[in-house]
Amino acid sequence: MKNSMIKNVSMVLLLSMLSMVNGVAKEDKTKEPVSNAVVADTVKLIDMAGKQRMLSQRIAKDYLYVGKNVATSKANRQIKDSLAELLKTHKVLVESINDPEIKNLLAFVEMSSEDFESTANEEFSLDNAQLVLDLSESMLEGSQYVVDSLKDVVKVNESKIVGKSGKQRMLAQRIAKYYIAYQAGIKDKNTVEQMNAAVKNFSDAQTYLLNNATNTPEINRKLNEIDRLWKIVYKFYLNIEKGGLPLIVFNTTDTITKKMNEITKLYVELHQ
């Protein structure tokens, strides 16, 4: 059922983007190949929707760091900046996508961000911390659905590599989110399992990106910089139950997110 829905959404998205490029939406009766212009526009939207995934995790992470009184100044600043960026990007996505089901998902993501903002203004508690985690998961799921639907429009390697590279930004923030969640008192089995899964997913994707045949020398150089750091710090993340390194986790995951954002932009530029 989900696959069928994605296919239907993808066709509407394709027609919408064709109208953006050509000025008029046309029925896809000839089944012509997707134009380079449509691919380029779609890849840009994939990058934007992909970054929303990262912001959903960063917002929750920063809330928990503030609650634990660790890196408070930077975390408070990131919350404000991340919420502003999420809503700004959300507006662009809403204006660029006409499909009603996707718009409903985007509306849900916006509502979740509003709920988070309201919760963040309340006194920190474990109940509020759990609510923030739940909201971030819903926001992530909605943003991932948008990314997958956009990738299905063009069905080309460009969209896949941008989606995978962009997801690394999210995984780095997800690692920090679950690390501080455990330290904040959410010490259940799910927290540890989600951390381990995020570390594994990042490692697998890192290998995939390093072996990507279309990498430029600059992309390879930046990926190798991350690889050197990752081989040292991932062990800290897996020691979630031991804890004791919240600042190292905060700073290294932010560094990885920043570098992966640069790499993702380079992948997008390859296909303009």
N, C-alpha and C positions, 0 to 999 in steps of 0.2 A: 504494500500500500504506500509506504514511504517513497519507494523508488518511483512508483507511478506519479506521485505528487511532485517529486523533484523534476521529473521529465516535463510535466505540464508547466511547472514554474519556469523551467529553463527556456521553454519555447516562448513564453510571454516576455521574459527578460531579453531574449535575443531580439524579438521584434521591437521592444522598447529601445534597445541600444542602437538598432539599425535606424530608427527614426531620429535618434540623437545625431547620428553621423550623416544621414542623407536628407534629413529634414522631414521625411514622411515615412510612417510605418507602413510596411508592405507585407503581404502574406508570403510565406516562404514556400511558394509553389514550385519553384525551379530547383530548390535544394542546392543553391550555389554555395561554394565554400565560404566560410566566414571571412570577411575582409580583414586585412591587416589593421585597419583603423578600429574595427570593432574589437579585435583581439587586444589591441593596445588599451582601449577604454575599459575593457573588462578586467584586464590585468591590474589596472589602477584601482578599480573598485574592489578587487580581491585583496589588494594590499591594504586598503582602507578598512574593509570589513575585518580583515585579519588582525589589524592593530587593535580593533575593538575587543578582541579576545584578550589581548595582553592587558589592556586597560581594566577589564573586569577583574583580573587577578591582582593587578597592582593596587587598585583601590582598596580591595579587601585586605591585602598584605599591609598597606600603610595604616589602615584602621587598627589592625592588631598590634602593629609596632608602637603606635601612639598609646594604645591601651596598656602595653607592657612598659611604657616609658623608655623605649629604646629608639635612638635616632629620631627623636621626636620632631625636631625642627625640620629635617629633610622630609620625613614622612608626612607631616602636616602640609608642607608645600606641595608635595607630589599629589596628595589627595585633591587639593584645589585645582592644580594644573590638569590632572587626569580627568576629573569630572568635566572641566571646561572643554578639553579636547574630545572626550567621548561624545558630548552633546553637539559640538561643532561638526564632527565627522558624521554623527547620526543624521544631522540635517541634510548633509550632502547626499548620503545614501538614500534618504527618503525622497529627495528631489530627483534622484537619478534612476530609481526603480519604481515601476508602475504596478507591478503585480500585487494584488490585494493581500495574498497570504504572506508574502515577504513583508509588506507594510505592517501587517498585524504583528509579526515577529519583532520588527523594529520598534513598534509601539510598546511591546512587552519589555524589550531591553531598556527603553527610555523610562518606563514605569519602574522597573527594577532599580535603575540608577537614582530615581527620585526617592524610592523607599530607602535606599542605602544612605542618601544624603540626610534624610530625616533621622535614621538610626544613628548615624555618626555624630549627630548633635546631642544625643542622649548620653548619660553616664555609662562608661564602659562596664560591661558585665559579661559573664559567660553566655547568658542567653542572647544578648545582643551580638556577641562574637559569632555564635552559631548561626544567627539570622543573617549576618553579613556573609558568612561562608556560603550559605544556601543561596542568597541572592547572586553572589558572584558565579556560582555554578549555573544558575538559570541564564544569566547574561552571557556566559561563555557558550552554553548550548545554543542559544538563539543566534549569536554571532557566527558560530561554526556552521550552522545551517545555511546562513546567507553565503558564506564562503563556498560551501559545497555546491550550492545552487548556481553560483556564478561560474565556478569551474566547469560545471556540466554544460554551460552555454557554449563554450568554445572548444572543449575537449582537445586541448593542445598542451604540449609539455611546458610551455611558458607559464600557463596558469598553475600547473602542478608544482613547479619549482618555486614560484612566488608564494604559493600557499604553504608549502613545507618550510621554506625559509622564514616566512612570517610567523609560523606557529612556534618556532624556537624562541621568539620574543616572549610569547605567552608562557611557554614551559618554564623559562627562567624565573618569571614572576610567580608562577604557580609553586615552584619549589620553595621560594622564600615564604609564600603564603602558608603552606602547610608546615614549614619548619617553625615559624613563629606561632602558628595556631597550637602546635603541640606544647610549646613553651608557655603559652597563655592558659593552658589547662584543658584543652580539647585533646585528651590523651587516649583516644579510642583507636581501635584497629584500623578503621577507615583512613585516619590521618596518616598513619605510617604507610599503608598500602598505596595511597594516592601519591605520597612522596616518592616511594620506590618506582611507581609506574611513570611518574614525570621524569625521573632521572633516566630510566631505561629508554623512554621515548625520545628524549633529547639526544642520548648517545647514538641511537639508531639513526635518527635524522642527520646528525652530524656526519656520520659515516657516509650516508647517501649523498649529502651535499658535497663532501670532499671528493667523491667519485664522479660528480656530475661533469659530463663531457663539455658542456658549454661554458664552464667557468672561465672568466678572464683571469689574467695574472693577478690583478688587484683583488678579485674575489677570493682567489686561492690564498693570497697573502693574509687577508683578514680572517678567513676560516682557520688558517693555521695558527693565528694569534689566539683565537678562541680555543682551539684544540689544546694548546699548551696550558692555558689556564684551566680548562675543563678537567684535564687529566690529574690536576692537583686537587681541585676544590670539590669534585663530585663526591669524594669520600667523606668530606665534612657533612654534606647534605644527607648522606645515608646514615650518619650518626645522629639522626633526629632524636632518638630516645635518650641519647647521652646529653645532647644540647651543649650549651655553654659558649656558642660562637654566633650569636645573633647578628652582631655588627659585621662580621666577615661574610656571613650569608647575605645580609642586606646589600653590602657594597659589591660583592662579586657577581651576584645575580643582576644587579643594576648595570654593571659593566658589560656583562654578556648581552643583556637586552639592548643596550646602546649599540654595541658592535653588530648584533644581528639586524638591527634596524637599518644600519648603514649598508649591510650586505643585501638586504631585501630591496632597498632602493636601487642598488646596482643591478639586481636582477630585473627590476621593473624597467630601468633605463635601457637594458639590452633589447627590449622589444617595443621601443617607441618608434 
